[in-house]
């Protein structure tokens, strides 16, 4: 009887540990797929241009802003004055350029996950990534010379992490 109870306790504790690790892995995998889809949405909007420009402005591009403090990602329109030219667009997120839909905002669960700094100097942290139409040229952090940028997310208190990377050719990858 004591042996049976001992075996049940050991099996139960293994199941608890395993389920905790599995739930963290699932959370990370779900977050990774949502982030890739979020960046892909901004890229798709820049290629289709189906939204109407606000009064007195023209839409020059679409992008994603990453707020590292709050863990919020926002799809935004890069707007310029309605002069017929996008030369005045700044390739950055400015207040009021965000889209109104709820699918255009994404919050990382900061209770379980955290944004961490990229350790790859060739792919620094993304603050703003802008997809310029019609060929989806990419401007990362308003620097025309950056070849790629990353968003790295880690499970709090562990070394489990993933990275979403956007390169100059508008390829969005996750690892």
C-alpha positions as CSV (number, residue, x, y, z in Angstrom):
1,X,0.0,0.0,0.0
2,X,2.8,2.5,0.9
3,X,4.7,1.6,-2.3
4,X,1.6,2.2,-4.4
5,X,1.0,5.6,-2.7
6,X,4.7,6.5,-3.2
7,X,4.5,5.6,-6.9
8,X,1.3,7.6,-7.3
9,X,3.0,10.7,-5.7
10,X,6.1,10.4,-8.0
11,X,3.9,10.0,-11.1
12,X,1.7,12.9,-10.0
13,X,4.7,15.2,-9.4
14,X,6.2,14.3,-12.8
15,X,2.8,15.1,-14.5
16,X,2.6,18.5,-12.7
17,X,6.2,19.5,-13.8
18,X,5.6,18.3,-17.3
19,X,2.3,20.1,-17.7
20,X,3.9,23.3,-16.5
21,X,6.6,23.1,-19.1
22,X,4.1,22.2,-21.7
23,X,1.9,25.1,-21.0
24,X,4.8,27.6,-21.2
25,X,5.9,26.1,-24.5
26,X,2.3,26.3,-25.8
27,X,2.0,29.9,-24.7
28,X,5.3,30.8,-26.5
29,X,4.2,28.9,-29.6
30,X,0.9,30.7,-29.7
31,X,2.5,34.1,-29.2
32,X,5.1,33.4,-31.9
33,X,2.4,32.5,-34.5
34,X,0.3,35.6,-33.5
35,X,3.3,37.9,-33.9
36,X,4.3,36.5,-37.3
37,X,0.6,37.0,-38.4
38,X,0.7,40.6,-37.0
39,X,3.8,41.6,-39.0
40,X,2.3,39.8,-42.1
41,X,-0.9,41.9,-41.7
42,X,1.1,45.1,-42.0
43,X,3.0,43.8,-45.0
44,X,-0.2,42.7,-46.7
45,X,-1.8,46.1,-46.1
46,X,1.2,47.9,-47.7
47,X,0.7,45.7,-50.8
48,X,-3.1,46.1,-51.1
49,X,-3.9,49.6,-49.8
50,X,-7.6,48.9,-49.3
51,X,-8.0,51.5,-46.5
52,X,-9.1,55.1,-47.1
53,X,-6.7,57.9,-46.2
54,X,-7.7,60.3,-43.5
55,X,-8.7,63.8,-44.6
56,X,-5.8,66.0,-45.7
57,X,-3.3,63.1,-45.6
58,X,-2.1,60.3,-47.9
59,X,-1.1,56.8,-46.8
60,X,2.5,56.2,-47.8
61,X,3.2,52.9,-46.1
62,X,2.1,50.6,-43.3
63,X,4.2,49.4,-40.4
64,X,4.5,48.0,-37.0
65,X,5.5,49.9,-33.9
66,X,6.9,47.8,-30.9
67,X,6.5,49.5,-27.5
68,X,9.1,47.6,-25.4
69,X,7.8,49.1,-22.2
70,X,4.2,48.1,-22.4
71,X,4.7,45.0,-24.7
72,X,2.2,46.4,-27.2
73,X,2.6,46.2,-31.0
74,X,0.5,48.5,-33.2
75,X,-0.1,48.4,-37.0
76,X,0.1,52.0,-38.2
77,X,-0.2,54.0,-41.4
78,X,2.8,56.2,-42.3
79,X,1.0,59.4,-43.3
80,X,2.2,62.4,-45.2
81,X,0.4,65.7,-46.0
82,X,-1.9,65.4,-49.0
83,X,0.7,66.9,-51.4
84,X,0.7,63.9,-53.7
85,X,4.2,62.9,-52.6
86,X,5.4,60.5,-49.9
87,X,8.8,62.3,-49.6
88,X,7.5,64.0,-46.4
89,X,6.7,60.6,-44.7
90,X,9.1,59.9,-41.8
91,X,8.9,56.0,-41.7
92,X,8.1,56.2,-38.0
93,X,5.0,55.7,-35.8
94,X,3.5,59.0,-34.7
95,X,0.6,59.4,-32.4
96,X,-2.7,59.3,-34.4
97,X,-1.3,57.0,-37.2
98,X,-2.6,53.8,-35.6
99,X,-5.4,51.9,-37.2
100,X,-8.7,51.7,-35.3
101,X,-9.5,48.0,-35.5
102,X,-8.9,45.7,-32.6
103,X,-6.9,43.3,-34.8
104,X,-4.4,46.1,-35.4
105,X,-3.2,46.0,-31.7
106,X,-1.4,43.2,-30.1
107,X,-0.4,42.9,-26.5
108,X,2.2,40.5,-25.2
109,X,1.1,38.8,-22.0
110,X,3.7,40.6,-19.8
111,X,2.7,38.5,-16.7
112,X,4.3,35.4,-18.3
113,X,6.4,36.8,-21.1
114,X,8.9,39.6,-21.5
115,X,10.5,41.4,-24.5
116,X,14.3,41.0,-24.2
117,X,17.2,42.7,-26.1
118,X,18.5,41.1,-29.2
119,X,22.0,39.9,-28.8
120,X,22.6,39.8,-32.6
121,X,24.2,43.2,-33.6
122,X,23.3,42.6,-37.2
123,X,19.6,42.4,-36.3
124,X,18.9,45.0,-33.6
125,X,15.6,45.4,-31.7
126,X,12.7,46.6,-33.8
127,X,11.1,49.8,-32.7
128,X,9.4,50.6,-36.0
129,X,9.3,48.5,-39.2
130,X,7.7,50.1,-42.2
131,X,6.7,48.2,-45.4
132,X,6.9,50.6,-48.4
133,X,4.8,49.8,-51.4
134,X,4.7,48.7,-54.1
135,X,7.6,46.3,-53.8
136,X,7.6,46.0,-50.0
137,X,10.9,47.7,-49.4
138,X,11.5,47.7,-45.6
139,X,12.8,50.5,-43.4
140,X,13.7,49.4,-39.9
141,X,14.0,52.0,-37.1
142,X,14.1,54.7,-39.8
143,X,17.6,53.5,-40.8
144,X,17.9,52.7,-44.5
145,X,21.1,50.7,-43.9
146,X,19.7,48.2,-41.5
147,X,19.3,44.8,-43.2
148,X,17.1,43.2,-40.5
149,X,15.5,43.7,-37.1
150,X,14.2,41.4,-34.4
151,X,11.7,41.1,-31.6
152,X,12.8,38.6,-29.0
153,X,10.3,37.3,-26.5
154,X,11.2,35.1,-23.5
155,X,9.2,33.2,-20.9
156,X,9.8,35.0,-17.5
157,X,12.2,33.2,-15.3
158,X,13.4,30.7,-18.0
159,X,15.7,30.7,-21.0
160,X,12.8,29.6,-23.3
161,X,12.5,32.2,-26.0
162,X,11.7,32.9,-29.6
163,X,12.6,35.6,-32.1
164,X,10.6,37.2,-35.0
165,X,12.9,38.7,-37.6
166,X,12.0,41.0,-40.5
167,X,14.7,41.6,-43.2
168,X,15.2,44.2,-45.9
169,X,13.3,42.0,-48.4
170,X,10.1,41.9,-46.2
171,X,10.7,38.3,-45.2
172,X,9.2,37.5,-41.8
173,X,10.8,34.6,-40.0
174,X,10.5,33.0,-36.6
175,X,12.9,30.9,-34.7
